[in-house]
């Protein structure tokens, strides 16, 4: 099975966000409050991308049959 291209792109985006988080944490010129404010949107993006990645991996492993719902709502815990 050939991996889905979006999975690869999301994995790369998550790596890029990890680098951004690390850069913010290592920035000694920012206070903890400033770091929190900068990191909040990054962490929110990571959460959405991780859920999307899980959904795409599920669909890759369990492709829906034609004209049927994909079943993601049954798979998700939240």
BELSULVEN-V135757 format. One record per backbone hydrogen bond with DSSP energy under -1.0 kcal/mol. NH is the residue of the N-H (numbers start at 1). CO is the residue of the C=O. If there is no record, write none. Layout:
nh=NH co=CO
nh=NH co=CO
//
This chain:
nh=8 co=4
nh=9 co=5
nh=10 co=6
nh=11 co=7
nh=12 co=8
nh=13 co=9
nh=14 co=10
nh=15 co=11
nh=16 co=12
nh=17 co=13
nh=18 co=14
nh=19 co=15
nh=20 co=16
nh=21 co=17
nh=22 co=18
nh=23 co=19
nh=24 co=20
nh=25 co=21
nh=26 co=22
nh=28 co=26
nh=30 co=27
nh=35 co=31
nh=36 co=32
nh=37 co=33
nh=38 co=34
nh=39 co=35
nh=40 co=36
nh=43 co=39
nh=44 co=40
nh=45 co=41
nh=46 co=42
nh=47 co=43
nh=48 co=44
nh=49 co=45
nh=50 co=46
nh=51 co=47
nh=52 co=48
nh=53 co=49
nh=54 co=50
nh=55 co=51
nh=56 co=52
nh=57 co=53
nh=58 co=54
nh=59 co=55
nh=60 co=56
nh=61 co=57
nh=62 co=58
nh=68 co=65
nh=75 co=71
nh=76 co=72
//
